[in-house]
Amino acid sequence: MVRVSGLASGMDIDQIVSDLMKAERMPIDKMKKQKQTLEWQRDDYRSMNLLLSEFNNLAFNMTLQSSYSSKTVSSADETKVKAAATSSAGNASYTISNVTMATAAQSISANSIASKIDPTKSLWSQRNSMGTGVWTEKTIDQAAIALSADTSTVKLAKGSLSEVNTLESISVTTGGVSKEYSVRIGTAAGAVGSDEVFINADTGEMTFGTTLTSGSTIEAFSYQQNVLNFSITTYDSTGKATGDGPNGSTSFEFDGSTSLNTVLTQISNSKVGISAFFDEGTNKVVMTRKDTGNLSSADSADGANMVFSDGFLTDFLQLKSEVKGTDAKFTLNGLETTRKSNTFTTGGVTYTLQNNFTGDVRVNVSNDTQKVFDTIKDFVTKYNELIEKINGKITEERDRNYQPLTDEEREKLTDKQAEQWDDKAKSGLLKGDSILSSGLNQMRSNWYAFVSGVSGAFSQLTDIGISTSANYSDRGKLVIEGDGTKLKEAIEKDPQSVMDLFMKSGSTTSEKGIVRRLRDTITQTVSKVEQRAGRSTWTSEQFLLGRNLKSVNSQITSFESRLTQIEDRYYRQFTAMEKAIQNANAQSAQLSQYFS
């Protein structure tokens, strides 16, 4: 609203009204500061809940057996045998000897497949070197082709057409008029008549004797194409064929534009489980099973590990002589046994054979005391960091000399000054909070209460060398006594009892391990904080501070409407004064004229 005032009185009405409104706005400034304080307090609560939730996730890992049952494995000679163990492995020594490693089945071309084969060029262009019985004819249905520009050449999707083809003519429609072009297929176009179309058998490119105009349509037609069709059958460790084709085979099909390298790459990338490559030095193809062992059909005691269909694989690539895979043979603690793979697991220990050998290699499995110690130490450290941050919030003093800034107050400060002011104003918003204080007290109790029903000798935290810091300022932080010797001895002596102390399940709190108690307490504390401060996805009605904020916002909206009315009233009053002064001035001027 544009107001013109003070013309008659000479007074700065806008400044006067502004000064008057400052006094009127004091209540709403107080409400806005209250709103800002509530928002900061809500955010502080949520940051505490985030810390608690992150620690709760860490505590979940401490309820897993693997956190307390780590194993360390040593091999007397890792150049021969490597080993690793799961948490379920027993502490024991194993002797492995008389090892013959498993090998993979392999098939190599019996002779050089061709004297001049180029593995990077299309196979159809080299068909004269491939012999007969390799190619299969397939009928291709070519969809209509709409031309978007004038041209005399159009490429089919694929080449390798059969020169003996049933395709005699191709129809082209232009402006509703159809014209037939007789078909000639070969590798050299020569002169192409105006009523002819030449199709290059190698590339699939059509060359018309006349230029076809934009908007013309080459009508749909069918033609015979030469393709490679073959199948490979392989078997898994149970003797089951790995493919989904007939008798478990895996089928492959390639058009003649495909190179030998592409064929072998696709075989290698398929689920048939073979690595294939062409060696240009010998002009031979090598196919090797990716898995070791004698992997043959379950119906055959000593069958082939790879079965090739006739044609391209057996006639051209000459993959006929297969060397079967062999199983690994070894003696483990006096027991002669075999495995399909050189990596195998028994008794929770995974062995990886590295070389053939006849002597003995000892493998020892024992508790990984250091790893379990580090896990517990890290958990204690994270707990100390958690309570330090929460204690810092609930003991932080509230400086009431620093209240949230209004917009006008913030404009008078630099960004750095405003930031420092905000830091002071945010301090102590959770001081003495009953929910967080109660949660911390309960967590301290969780650590030190006895755990009933523990299988071993350790039923209390102090039994394994963990106690409370003697420094009062630490406010309940945990310390691992000495250099951790007592904790390490406990882990070494009775790892089951240590595990029960932390993660034992139970129907009552006293029967539960320390970590399960902590998780229960954290879950309850997080829930109570959410009832007060909510989550980012909750509506204001779902938590206490949200309802308070909604109430303050409503008061602010109502009061701002009232301030607008008050400001308008002030301007109306000053406008009336201006009019009265203007009338008085006019009357004074008239009287002056009369007396003069």
C-alpha positions as CSV (number, residue, x, y, z in Angstrom):
1,M,0.0,0.0,0.0
2,V,1.4,3.4,-1.0
3,R,0.7,6.2,1.6
4,V,1.4,9.9,1.2
5,S,1.4,11.6,4.5
6,G,2.8,14.6,6.4
7,L,2.1,17.1,3.7
8,A,0.1,19.4,5.9
9,S,1.8,18.9,9.2
10,G,5.3,18.5,7.9
11,M,5.7,15.4,10.2
12,D,7.4,12.1,9.1
13,I,4.2,10.0,9.7
14,D,5.8,6.8,8.3
15,Q,8.6,7.0,10.9
16,I,6.2,7.8,13.7
17,V,4.0,4.8,12.8
18,S,7.0,2.6,12.5
19,D,8.2,3.6,16.0
20,L,4.7,3.0,17.4
21,M,4.6,-0.4,15.7
22,K,7.9,-1.5,17.2
23,A,6.2,-1.4,20.6
24,E,3.1,-3.2,19.2
25,R,5.4,-5.9,17.6
26,M,7.2,-6.8,20.8
27,P,4.7,-9.7,21.6
28,I,5.0,-11.2,18.1
29,D,8.8,-11.0,18.3
30,K,8.7,-13.0,21.5
31,M,6.5,-15.6,19.8
32,K,8.9,-15.9,16.9
33,K,11.8,-16.4,19.3
34,Q,9.8,-19.0,21.1
35,K,9.1,-20.8,17.7
36,Q,12.8,-20.7,16.9
37,T,13.7,-22.1,20.3
38,L,11.2,-25.0,19.8
39,E,12.6,-25.8,16.4
40,W,16.2,-25.9,17.7
41,Q,15.1,-28.1,20.6
42,R,13.3,-30.4,18.2
43,D,16.4,-30.7,16.0
44,D,18.6,-31.4,19.1
45,Y,16.4,-34.2,20.2
46,R,16.4,-35.7,16.7
47,S,20.2,-35.5,16.6
48,M,20.4,-37.4,19.9
49,N,18.0,-40.0,18.4
50,L,20.2,-40.4,15.4
51,L,23.2,-41.1,17.7
52,L,21.2,-43.7,19.6
53,S,20.0,-45.4,16.5
54,E,23.4,-45.6,14.9
55,F,24.8,-47.1,18.1
56,N,21.8,-49.5,18.2
57,N,22.8,-50.8,14.7
58,L,26.4,-51.3,16.0
59,A,25.0,-53.2,19.0
60,F,23.0,-55.5,16.7
61,N,26.3,-56.7,15.2
62,M,27.4,-57.5,18.8
63,T,24.4,-59.9,19.1
64,L,25.9,-62.1,16.3
65,Q,27.9,-65.2,17.2
66,S,30.5,-64.3,14.5
67,S,31.6,-61.3,16.7
68,Y,32.9,-63.6,19.4
69,S,33.9,-66.7,17.5
70,S,36.4,-65.5,15.0
71,K,39.0,-68.1,14.1
72,T,42.6,-67.7,13.0
73,V,44.1,-70.3,10.6
74,S,47.8,-71.0,9.9
75,S,49.2,-73.2,7.2
76,A,52.7,-74.6,7.5
77,D,53.2,-73.9,3.8
78,E,50.9,-71.5,2.0
79,T,52.7,-72.2,-1.3
80,K,51.0,-75.6,-1.1
81,V,47.8,-75.1,0.9
82,K,45.9,-72.0,2.0
83,A,43.1,-72.1,4.5
84,A,40.5,-70.0,6.2
85,A,37.9,-70.9,8.8
86,T,34.3,-69.8,9.7
87,S,33.2,-69.1,13.3
88,S,31.7,-72.6,13.4
89,A,35.1,-74.4,12.9
90,G,36.5,-76.2,15.9
91,N,39.9,-75.6,17.3
92,A,42.0,-78.4,15.8
93,S,45.0,-79.4,13.7
94,Y,44.7,-80.9,10.3
95,T,47.2,-82.7,8.1
96,I,46.8,-82.6,4.3
97,S,49.1,-84.7,2.1
98,N,49.5,-86.6,-1.2
99,V,47.8,-83.8,-3.1
100,T,47.0,-84.1,-6.8
101,M,45.2,-80.9,-7.9
102,A,42.0,-80.9,-9.9
103,T,42.2,-80.0,-13.6
104,A,39.7,-78.6,-16.0
105,A,38.4,-80.4,-19.1
106,Q,39.9,-79.0,-22.3
107,S,39.3,-79.5,-26.0
108,I,41.8,-78.3,-28.7
109,S,41.5,-78.3,-32.4
110,A,43.0,-81.5,-33.8
111,N,44.7,-79.7,-36.6
112,S,45.0,-76.1,-37.9
113,I,41.4,-75.1,-38.8
114,A,42.4,-73.1,-41.9
115,S,45.6,-71.8,-43.4
116,K,44.3,-68.3,-44.0
117,I,41.4,-67.7,-41.5
118,D,41.2,-64.2,-40.1
119,P,39.4,-64.3,-36.7
120,T,38.4,-60.6,-37.0
121,K,36.6,-60.8,-40.3
122,S,33.1,-62.1,-41.1
123,L,32.9,-65.9,-41.4
124,W,30.7,-65.7,-44.4
125,S,33.3,-63.8,-46.4
126,Q,35.7,-66.6,-45.6
127,R,33.3,-69.4,-46.4
128,N,35.5,-71.0,-49.0
129,S,38.0,-71.9,-46.3
130,M,35.4,-73.4,-44.0
131,G,34.3,-76.4,-46.0
132,T,30.8,-77.8,-46.4
133,G,28.2,-78.8,-43.8
134,V,28.9,-75.7,-41.7
135,W,26.1,-73.4,-42.8
136,T,22.4,-73.6,-42.3
137,E,19.8,-71.8,-44.3
138,K,17.2,-69.8,-42.4
139,T,14.2,-67.8,-43.8
140,I,14.2,-64.2,-42.7
141,D,11.0,-62.0,-42.9
142,Q,12.1,-58.5,-43.8
143,A,9.7,-55.8,-42.7
144,A,8.7,-53.0,-45.1
145,I,11.3,-50.2,-45.3
146,A,10.1,-46.6,-45.5
147,L,12.7,-44.3,-47.1
148,S,13.3,-40.8,-45.6
149,A,15.6,-39.6,-48.4
150,D,16.5,-40.2,-52.0
151,T,18.8,-43.2,-52.3
152,S,19.7,-46.2,-54.5
153,T,21.3,-48.3,-51.8
154,V,19.5,-49.8,-48.7
155,K,21.1,-52.2,-46.3
156,L,19.4,-55.2,-44.9
157,A,19.7,-55.9,-41.1
158,K,22.2,-58.7,-41.8
159,G,24.3,-60.1,-44.6
160,S,25.3,-63.7,-45.4
161,L,22.5,-64.3,-47.9
162,S,22.4,-67.6,-49.8
163,E,23.2,-67.1,-53.5
164,V,20.7,-69.9,-54.2
165,N,17.7,-68.0,-53.0
166,T,13.9,-68.1,-53.6
167,L,13.7,-64.3,-53.6
168,E,13.1,-63.4,-57.2
169,S,11.8,-59.8,-57.0
170,I,11.3,-56.9,-54.6
171,S,8.4,-54.4,-54.9
172,V,8.8,-50.7,-54.3
173,T,5.8,-48.4,-53.9
174,T,6.1,-44.7,-54.8
175,G,3.1,-42.3,-54.7
176,G,0.7,-45.3,-54.8
177,V,2.4,-46.8,-57.8
178,S,4.2,-50.2,-57.4
179,K,7.2,-51.3,-59.3
180,E,8.9,-54.7,-59.4
181,Y,12.7,-55.1,-59.3
182,S,14.2,-58.4,-60.3
183,V,16.7,-59.7,-57.7
184,R,20.3,-60.7,-58.4
185,I,22.4,-62.0,-55.5
186,G,26.2,-62.3,-55.5
187,T,29.4,-60.7,-54.3
188,A,30.1,-58.4,-57.3
189,A,27.4,-56.0,-58.5
190,G,28.7,-55.2,-62.0
191,A,26.2,-53.2,-64.0
192,V,22.7,-53.0,-62.5
193,G,19.8,-52.6,-64.8
194,S,17.0,-50.1,-64.2
195,D,14.6,-52.8,-63.3
196,E,17.1,-54.7,-61.2
197,V,18.2,-54.8,-57.6
198,F,21.6,-56.4,-56.7
199,I,22.0,-57.8,-53.1
200,N,25.5,-58.3,-51.8
201,A,25.5,-61.7,-50.2
202,D,28.4,-60.8,-47.9
203,T,27.1,-57.4,-46.6
204,G,23.3,-57.5,-47.2
205,E,23.5,-54.2,-49.1
206,M,20.8,-53.7,-51.8
207,T,21.7,-51.6,-54.9
208,F,18.8,-50.5,-57.1
209,G,19.2,-49.7,-60.8
210,T,17.3,-46.4,-60.3
211,T,17.2,-43.9,-57.5
212,L,14.3,-44.4,-55.0
213,T,12.7,-41.2,-54.0
214,S,12.0,-40.1,-50.4
215,G,8.6,-41.4,-49.2
216,S,8.9,-44.6,-51.2
217,T,8.4,-47.9,-49.4
218,I,10.2,-51.1,-50.1
219,E,7.5,-53.7,-49.4
220,A,8.0,-56.6,-47.0
221,F,9.7,-59.7,-48.4
222,S,11.4,-62.9,-47.3
223,Y,14.8,-64.3,-48.1
224,Q,17.2,-67.1,-47.2
225,Q,20.1,-66.3,-45.0
226,N,23.1,-68.5,-44.1
227,V,23.6,-68.9,-40.3
228,L,25.8,-71.0,-38.0
229,N,23.8,-73.2,-35.7
230,F,25.4,-75.3,-33.0
231,S,25.0,-76.5,-29.4
232,I,27.3,-77.3,-26.5
233,T,26.4,-79.4,-23.5
234,T,28.3,-79.2,-20.2
235,Y,27.5,-80.5,-16.7
236,D,27.7,-79.2,-13.2
237,S,29.2,-81.0,-10.2
238,T,26.0,-83.1,-9.7
239,G,26.1,-84.4,-13.3
240,K,23.2,-82.2,-14.4
241,A,23.4,-80.5,-17.8
242,T,23.7,-76.8,-17.5
243,G,21.6,-75.6,-20.5
244,D,17.9,-75.3,-21.1
245,G,17.8,-76.7,-24.6
246,P,17.2,-80.3,-25.7
247,N,18.9,-82.7,-23.3
248,G,20.3,-79.8,-21.3
249,S,22.3,-78.3,-24.2
250,T,23.0,-74.6,-24.8
251,S,22.2,-73.5,-28.3
252,F,24.0,-70.7,-30.3
253,E,23.1,-69.0,-33.6
254,F,25.2,-66.5,-35.5
255,D,24.7,-64.9,-38.9
256,G,27.5,-64.9,-41.4
257,S,28.6,-61.3,-40.6
258,T,29.9,-62.5,-37.2
259,S,33.7,-63.0,-36.8
260,L,35.3,-66.1,-35.2
261,N,36.5,-63.9,-32.3
262,T,32.9,-62.8,-31.6
263,V,31.6,-66.4,-31.7
264,L,34.3,-67.5,-29.2
265,T,33.6,-64.4,-26.9
266,Q,29.9,-65.1,-26.8
267,I,30.6,-68.7,-25.9
268,S,32.9,-67.6,-23.1
269,N,30.3,-65.1,-21.8
270,S,27.5,-67.7,-21.9
271,K,26.3,-69.9,-19.0
272,V,27.8,-73.0,-20.6
273,G,30.9,-72.4,-18.4
274,I,33.7,-72.5,-21.1
275,S,36.6,-70.2,-21.8
276,A,37.3,-70.2,-25.6
277,F,39.9,-68.5,-27.7
278,F,41.7,-68.7,-31.1
279,D,45.5,-69.0,-31.2
280,E,46.7,-67.4,-34.4
281,G,50.2,-69.0,-34.0
282,T,48.8,-72.5,-34.5
283,N,45.4,-71.6,-36.1
284,K,43.7,-73.7,-33.4
285,V,40.8,-73.1,-31.0
286,V,41.1,-73.9,-27.3
287,M,38.0,-74.5,-25.2
288,T,38.5,-75.0,-21.4
289,R,35.9,-75.6,-18.7
290,K,35.9,-72.8,-16.2
291,D,35.3,-75.3,-13.4
292,T,37.8,-78.0,-12.5
293,G,37.0,-81.7,-12.0
294,N,35.6,-84.5,-14.0
295,L,32.2,-82.9,-14.8
296,S,30.3,-85.4,-16.9
297,S,26.7,-86.6,-17.2
298,A,25.2,-88.2,-14.1
299,D,24.1,-91.0,-16.5
300,S,27.7,-91.8,-17.5
301,A,30.4,-93.1,-15.2
302,D,33.2,-91.8,-17.4
303,G,31.5,-89.7,-20.1
304,A,32.5,-86.5,-21.9
305,N,32.8,-83.3,-20.0
306,M,31.9,-81.2,-23.1
307,V,29.6,-82.4,-25.9
308,F,29.7,-80.6,-29.2
309,S,27.1,-80.7,-32.0
310,D,28.3,-81.7,-35.5
311,G,29.1,-79.1,-38.1
312,F,30.8,-75.8,-37.2
313,L,32.4,-77.1,-34.0
314,T,33.5,-80.6,-35.0
315,D,34.1,-80.2,-38.8
316,F,35.5,-76.6,-39.1
317,L,37.0,-76.0,-35.6
318,Q,37.9,-79.8,-35.3
319,L,37.1,-80.0,-31.6
320,K,37.0,-83.7,-31.4
321,S,39.7,-84.8,-29.0
322,E,38.7,-83.9,-25.4
323,V,40.9,-84.1,-22.4
324,K,38.6,-84.8,-19.4
325,G,38.9,-82.9,-16.2
326,T,40.2,-84.6,-13.1
327,D,39.1,-84.4,-9.5
328,A,41.5,-83.3,-6.8
329,K,42.8,-86.2,-4.8
330,F,44.4,-85.8,-1.3
331,T,44.6,-87.3,2.1
332,L,43.1,-85.3,5.1
333,N,44.1,-86.6,8.5
334,G,44.6,-90.1,7.1
335,L,41.4,-90.1,5.0
336,E,41.9,-90.4,1.2
337,T,39.2,-88.4,-0.5
338,T,38.5,-86.4,-3.7
339,R,36.9,-83.0,-4.6
340,K,35.8,-81.5,-7.9
341,S,37.4,-78.2,-7.1
342,N,40.8,-77.2,-5.7
343,T,38.9,-75.0,-3.2
344,F,36.7,-77.0,-0.8
345,T,35.2,-76.7,2.7
346,T,35.0,-79.3,5.4
347,G,34.5,-78.9,9.1
348,G,34.1,-75.2,8.7
349,V,37.6,-74.9,7.2
350,T,38.0,-73.8,3.6
351,Y,41.1,-75.2,1.9
352,T,42.7,-73.9,-1.3
353,L,45.2,-76.3,-3.0
354,Q,48.1,-74.4,-4.6
355,N,50.3,-77.2,-5.9
356,N,50.7,-80.9,-6.3
357,F,52.8,-82.4,-3.5
358,T,53.4,-85.7,-1.6
359,G,54.6,-84.6,1.8
360,D,52.5,-83.3,4.8
361,V,51.2,-79.8,5.4
362,R,49.8,-79.0,8.8
363,V,46.9,-76.6,9.2
364,N,46.0,-75.2,12.7
365,V,42.7,-73.6,13.6
366,S,42.4,-71.6,16.9
367,N,40.4,-68.8,18.4
368,D,41.3,-65.3,17.0
369,T,41.6,-63.7,20.4
370,Q,42.9,-60.4,19.1
371,K,40.0,-59.9,16.7
372,V,37.4,-60.6,19.3
373,F,39.3,-58.3,21.7
374,D,39.3,-55.5,19.0
375,T,35.6,-56.0,18.4
376,I,34.7,-55.6,22.1
377,K,37.2,-52.7,22.5
378,D,35.7,-50.9,19.5
379,F,32.2,-51.4,21.0
380,V,33.2,-49.9,24.3
381,T,34.8,-47.0,22.5
382,K,31.7,-46.3,20.5
383,Y,29.6,-46.4,23.7
384,N,31.9,-43.9,25.4
385,E,31.6,-41.6,22.5
386,L,27.8,-41.9,22.6
387,I,27.4,-41.1,26.3
388,E,30.0,-38.3,26.0
389,K,27.9,-36.5,23.4
390,I,24.6,-37.1,25.3
391,N,26.1,-36.0,28.6
392,G,27.4,-32.9,26.8
393,K,23.9,-32.0,25.8
394,I,22.1,-32.6,29.1
395,T,24.8,-30.8,31.1
396,E,25.3,-27.8,28.8
397,E,24.4,-24.5,30.5
398,R,21.6,-22.4,29.1
399,D,22.7,-18.8,28.5
400,R,19.5,-16.8,28.7
401,N,21.3,-13.6,27.7
402,Y,21.3,-14.9,24.2
403,Q,17.8,-15.3,22.7
404,P,17.0,-16.1,19.0
405,L,17.5,-13.1,16.7
406,T,14.7,-11.3,15.0
407,D,15.1,-10.4,11.3
408,E,15.8,-6.8,12.2
409,E,18.4,-7.8,14.8
410,R,20.1,-10.2,12.4
411,E,20.4,-7.5,9.7
412,K,22.5,-5.4,12.1
413,L,25.1,-8.2,12.6
414,T,27.7,-9.7,10.2
415,D,27.3,-13.3,9.2
416,K,30.1,-14.4,11.6
417,Q,28.5,-12.5,14.5
418,A,25.1,-13.9,13.7
419,E,26.5,-17.5,13.7
420,Q,28.3,-17.0,17.0
421,W,25.1,-15.5,18.5
422,D,23.1,-18.5,17.3
423,D,25.6,-20.9,18.8
424,K,25.1,-19.2,22.2
425,A,21.3,-19.1,21.8
426,K,21.2,-22.9,21.0
427,S,23.1,-23.9,24.0
428,G,21.5,-25.8,26.9
429,L,18.2,-26.5,25.2
430,L,18.3,-30.1,26.5
431,K,19.9,-29.4,29.9
432,G,18.7,-31.9,32.5
433,D,16.4,-33.6,30.0
434,S,14.6,-36.4,31.9
435,I,14.2,-38.8,29.0
436,L,17.9,-38.7,28.0
437,S,19.1,-38.7,31.6
438,S,16.9,-41.7,32.4
439,G,18.1,-43.5,29.3
440,L,21.8,-43.0,30.3
441,N,21.1,-44.2,33.9
442,Q,19.4,-47.3,32.6
443,M,22.3,-48.1,30.1
444,R,24.8,-47.8,33.0
445,S,22.7,-50.3,34.9
446,N,22.6,-52.6,31.9
447,W,26.3,-52.8,31.9
448,Y,26.8,-53.7,35.5
449,A,23.9,-55.9,36.5
450,F,24.6,-59.6,36.7
451,V,23.6,-61.8,33.8
452,S,22.0,-64.9,35.2
453,G,22.2,-68.3,33.5
454,V,25.6,-67.7,31.9
455,S,27.2,-71.0,30.9
456,G,30.7,-70.2,32.1
457,A,32.5,-68.2,34.8
458,F,31.8,-64.7,33.6
459,S,28.5,-63.2,34.7
460,Q,29.5,-59.6,35.3
461,L,31.4,-57.0,33.3
462,T,34.2,-56.6,35.9
463,D,34.9,-60.4,35.6
464,I,36.4,-59.8,32.1
465,G,38.4,-56.6,33.0
466,I,36.0,-53.8,32.0
467,S,35.0,-51.2,34.7
468,T,33.8,-47.7,35.1
469,S,36.3,-44.8,34.9
470,A,37.3,-43.5,38.3
471,N,37.2,-40.0,37.0
472,Y,33.8,-38.4,37.9
473,S,34.0,-36.0,34.9
474,D,33.8,-39.0,32.6
475,R,30.2,-39.6,33.8
476,G,30.1,-43.4,33.4
477,K,32.5,-44.1,30.7
478,L,33.9,-47.6,30.5
479,V,37.6,-48.5,30.7
480,I,39.4,-51.7,29.7
481,E,41.7,-52.4,32.6
482,G,45.4,-52.3,32.1
483,D,46.5,-53.2,28.6
484,G,43.5,-55.5,28.1
485,T,45.4,-58.6,29.4
486,K,42.5,-59.7,31.6
487,L,40.0,-59.3,28.7
488,K,42.2,-61.3,26.4
489,E,42.7,-64.0,28.9
490,A,38.9,-64.3,29.4
491,I,38.4,-64.6,25.7
492,E,41.0,-67.2,25.4
493,K,39.9,-69.1,28.5
494,D,36.2,-69.2,28.0
495,P,35.0,-67.5,24.7
496,Q,31.5,-69.0,25.2
497,S,31.1,-67.4,28.6
498,V,32.2,-64.0,27.2
499,M,29.8,-64.4,24.3
500,D,26.9,-65.2,26.7
501,L,27.8,-62.2,28.9
502,F,27.2,-59.9,25.9
503,M,24.6,-61.5,23.7
504,K,22.7,-64.2,25.8
505,S,18.9,-64.3,25.1
506,G,16.4,-64.4,27.9
507,S,12.8,-63.8,28.7
508,T,13.6,-61.4,31.6
509,T,16.1,-58.5,31.8
510,S,18.3,-60.4,34.3
511,E,18.6,-63.3,31.8
512,K,19.6,-61.1,28.9
513,G,23.1,-60.4,27.9
514,I,24.5,-56.8,28.2
515,V,24.1,-55.9,24.5
516,R,20.5,-57.1,24.4
517,R,19.7,-55.1,27.5
518,L,21.3,-52.0,25.9
519,R,19.3,-52.4,22.7
520,D,16.0,-52.7,24.7
521,T,16.9,-49.5,26.6
522,I,17.9,-47.6,23.5
523,T,14.7,-48.7,21.7
524,Q,12.6,-47.4,24.6
525,T,14.5,-44.1,24.8
526,V,14.3,-43.5,21.1
527,S,10.5,-44.1,21.2
528,K,10.1,-41.6,24.1
529,V,12.2,-39.0,22.3
530,E,10.1,-39.5,19.2
531,Q,6.9,-38.8,21.2
532,R,8.4,-35.5,22.1
533,A,10.3,-34.5,19.0
534,G,8.9,-36.8,16.3
535,R,10.6,-37.8,13.0
536,S,11.1,-35.8,9.9
537,T,8.3,-37.8,8.2
538,W,5.8,-37.2,11.0
539,T,3.1,-34.5,11.0
540,S,3.0,-31.9,13.7
541,E,0.0,-33.5,15.4
542,Q,2.0,-36.7,16.1
543,F,4.5,-35.3,18.6
544,L,4.5,-32.8,21.5
545,L,6.9,-30.2,20.1
546,G,5.1,-30.3,16.8
547,R,1.8,-29.5,18.5
548,N,3.5,-26.7,20.4
549,L,4.9,-25.3,17.2
550,K,1.6,-25.5,15.5
551,S,0.0,-23.5,18.4
552,V,2.7,-20.8,18.2
553,N,2.3,-20.5,14.5
554,S,-1.4,-20.1,14.9
555,Q,-0.8,-17.3,17.5
556,I,1.7,-15.6,15.2
557,T,-0.7,-15.7,12.2
558,S,-3.5,-14.3,14.4
559,F,-1.3,-11.6,15.9
560,E,0.1,-10.5,12.5
561,S,-3.5,-10.0,11.3
562,R,-4.1,-7.8,14.4
563,L,-0.9,-5.8,13.8
564,T,-2.1,-5.0,10.2
565,Q,-5.3,-3.6,11.7
566,I,-3.5,-1.6,14.3
567,E,-1.1,-0.1,11.6
568,D,-4.1,0.8,9.5
569,R,-5.8,2.5,12.5
570,Y,-2.7,4.6,13.1
571,Y,-2.6,5.7,9.5
572,R,-6.3,6.6,9.6
573,Q,-5.8,8.7,12.7
574,F,-2.8,10.5,11.3
575,T,-4.7,11.0,8.0
576,A,-7.6,12.6,9.9
577,M,-5.1,14.8,11.7
578,E,-3.6,15.8,8.3
579,K,-7.1,16.7,7.0
580,A,-7.9,18.8,10.1
581,I,-4.6,20.7,9.8
582,Q,-5.2,21.2,6.0
583,N,-8.7,22.6,6.7
584,A,-7.4,24.9,9.5
585,N,-4.7,26.1,7.1
586,A,-7.3,26.8,4.4
587,Q,-9.5,28.7,6.9
588,S,-6.5,30.7,8.1
589,A,-5.7,31.7,4.6
590,Q,-9.2,32.9,3.9
591,L,-9.3,35.0,7.1
592,S,-6.0,36.6,6.2
593,Q,-7.4,37.6,2.9
594,Y,-10.4,39.2,4.5
595,F,-8.4,41.2,7.0
596,S,-5.9,42.3,4.4
